[in-house]
């Protein structure tokens, strides 16, 4: 599981050679905690194909503001430095795998 920050976002996400799924979350967010294990499973299942990681919106507000993250959890998929898809709130793992399979 990758940990993204305001400082490493450009290099780790926007300049990545493979698509990236970013989980925008906060430690106090109940739904974020519920979706966490699924994000970890996706990180293992897509290892080497899609980079998966988390960004704490409280600790790294610049990036979350830039991508207009208003509700958490927000999951954004980036490819070639561009935002290509976004899901807000709880979502079934099958829906996320479908989205990831489209961009890998």
C-alpha positions, -999 to +999 in steps of 0.1 A: +000+000+000+014+033-010+011+064+011+006+096-009+013+131+004+012+166-009+050+163-014+051+130-033+018+132-053+034+146-084+061+120-086+041+090-073+008+096-090+010+120-118+043+108-132+035+071-126+041+047-156+010+027-146-025+038-136-030+049-099-060+045-076-059+071-048-081+066-017-087+101-002-095+093+035-093+105+071-087+085+102-119+097+118-141+087+088-162+055+095-169+046+058-132+051+051-123+025+077-149+002+063-135+005+027-099+002+039-095-036+038-109-036+002-084-010-009-056-032+006-069-063-013-069-043-045-033-032-038-023-068-036-044-080-066-032-052-089+004-051-077+026-041-107-005-033-129-022-005-109-005+015-081-029+017-052-025+041-022-041+064+003-039+101+009-050+115+043-070+146+035-064+161+070-026+159+067-024+167+030-051+193+022-034+208-008-039+178-030-074+170-018-084+207-025-068+206-059-090+176-069-121+191-052-125+162-027-156+173-008-167+140+007-147+110+019-140+083+010-133+096-025-115+072-049-098+087-079-082+068-107-053+086-126-037+075-158-009+093-176-011+121-151-048+127-157-079+120-136-099+094-155-125+082-131-139+090-096-161+073-071-174+089-039-186+069-009-189+032-003-187+011-034-187-026-042-153-041-049-167-055-082-174-019-093-139-008-085-123-039-102-144-031-133-131+004-134-095-006-128-097-033-155-108-005-180-076+015-173-049-010-168 
